[in-house]
């Protein structure tokens, strides 16, 4: 059995995923998905913030609703990040913090 050792300086290993997208389309799609991913993660954090600071007569209903919504948003971010990796784009979290990407649109 032969073990292949990857050079740590080479960066993350590229996945070989068959695709009919051209390199420019992959770059554009990955860029758009990275922006969406940053926005989704910001929405997740805002939802959890509301969840943590909920008060009032309908506390329990809203608390449970926001908790479920936060879980669904977080699950969606994972699916988007996997799609970026699958298309051989770089996941923004590997290269830099999410704030600059989320701030580009503002």
N, C-alpha and C positions, 0 to 999 in steps of 0.2 A: 504494500500500500504506500502510495506516494503522497506526501502532504505538501501543498503549495503555500508558501509564505508570501504575504502581500507586504509591500513596502509601506510603512506607516506614513511616509511623507507624500505618498501618491494621492492621498485624500480618500473619500469614500469610494467603495467599489461600485462600478457601473453595472446596472442590471441589464441583461439582454432580453428586451421585450419586443417581440415582433410588432411592427407598426408600419402603416403606409403613409405616415405623416412625414413631410420633408423637414429637414433640420430647422428652417426658419419657423415653420408652423409649430414645432415642438417648443422652440424658444418662446414664441408668442403665447402659446397655451400655458406653458409653465409660469411665465410672468403673470398672466392674468389669474391663474389659480393661486399663485403665491399672494397676490393682493387680496383675493377672496378669502384665503386662509387666514391672513392677518386680521381682516375685518370680522371673520367668524369668531376668532379667538377673542377679539375685543368685545364682541357681543356676548360671548360666554362669560367673560369676566364681569361685564355690566349686569347680566342676568343674575349671576351668583351674588353680586353686591346687593341687588334688590332683595334677593332671597334672604341674605343674612341680616338685613336691616328692616324687614317687614314688621309692621305693627298695626294695630287697629282691630275693629270688631270682626273682620274676616281674615284674621291672621292665618289661621290653619289652612283655609282653602287656598289663599294666595301663596303661602309658604310651600305647600305641596305642589301647586301648579308651577311655580318658578323653579323648584328643584327638578321636576320632571323635564321642563323645557331646557334647563341648563344641561342636563344629561344628554338630551337629544342633540343640542347644539355641539357639545363636545364630541359626541359620536360622529357627527358630520365632519368636524375638523379632521378627524383621523382618516376618514374616507378620502377627503380632498388631498391630504398630505401623501397618502399612499398613491393616489393618481399622479401627483407630481413626480414622485419617485419612479413610478411605473413608466412614465413617458421620458425617463432619463433626464428630467429637469432637476435642478438642485432645489431641495427643500430649504426654504429660507431659514429655518431654525438651525440648520447645520452651519450656515455661513455667518449670520449676523442676527442681532435682536429684531423682533417684529416691529418695533416702533417706527423705524425709517420707512418701511414698506407701507404701513397703515397711514403714515403722514403724507405720502406722495400725492394722494388724491385731494388733500386739503389745501 
